[in-house]
């Protein structure tokens, strides 16, 4: 299990009738493109040996988004959300995955 607690694969919400139902969860991870300087990642790499932690050569710091979506939201729509709202496609790459 990841530090920070369990991640539910589906979120619960109340339907229009008041009953509980589940909705799919989508994760979008955004990181700087390899050719883009990442000063925050570099600072982390430099800090690790001072903490006695060795063996990490590179860190790319990014953003992590979790979206609860309706079943009918398709992959094309999800990639459009990522590329037009969550990421800057000029300097960032992103991945979209359903949990």
N, C-alpha and C positions, 0 to 999 in steps of 0.2 A: 504494500500500500504506500502511496506517495506521502511524503511529509506534508502536512496541511490538511489531512483528512480524506475521507472517502469521496469519490465522485460518483454521483448517481448517473446511471445511463439514461434514465428518463426522468423528467421532472413531473410533479403532480400539480394539477390545477383543478379548480372547480368548473364544471361544465355549466351551460346555461340552465340546466335542470337542478343544479346544486350538488350533484354527485361528483365524487373525485374521479379524475381520469388522468392518464399519462400522456405526455407529449414528447416527441423525439428531441434529443439534445444534439446539437452540432457544435464542434470545436473548430475555431479558426485560429491558427498560429501564424504570426507575422514576424519575420526577421529581416534585418538588413541584407541586401544582396551581397554576395562575397566581395565584390569590388568596392563596396562602400565601407569607409572607415567606421569602426564601432568603438568609440572611446570608452563607453561603459563596460563593454566586454573586455577590453584591454585592461581596465582598472581591476576587474575581477581576477583576471589571470595573474596580474602582478601581486594582488593581495593574498592569493592562495599559499604561496611558499612562506609568507610571513606568518601564516596560521599553521605551518607545518604540514601543509597538504601539497603533494607533488604529483606530477604526471598529467596535468591538464595543460594542453598546448594552446587551445583557442576557446574562447567563449563568444557567442553571438547572443546579445540580449535582445529580446523581442517583446511582443505583446501576445497575450492569450485571451481569447474571447470565447464565452460559452453562450450559445443561442438556443433558446427553447422555441421550436418551430412547429408549425402544423405539418401533418403527414404529407400534404400535397405540395410543399415547397420543394422544388426540384434542384438538382445539382447546379444547373445553369444560373438559377436565381441566387443560390448561395455564393457562387463564385462572383457574381455581379456585386452582391453586398460586400464581399471581401475586397474586391478590386476597386470599387468606387467609393467605399465609405470607411472600411476598417484599415486599409493599407494604402500606402502611396506607391503605386506601381512603378514609378520611376526609380525608387531607391529600395523598395522592399519586395520580398517574395512572401507568399502565403500558401498555407495548406488548409484544406477544408476536409473534415471527416465527421461522419455520423457515428455517434456512440451507440 
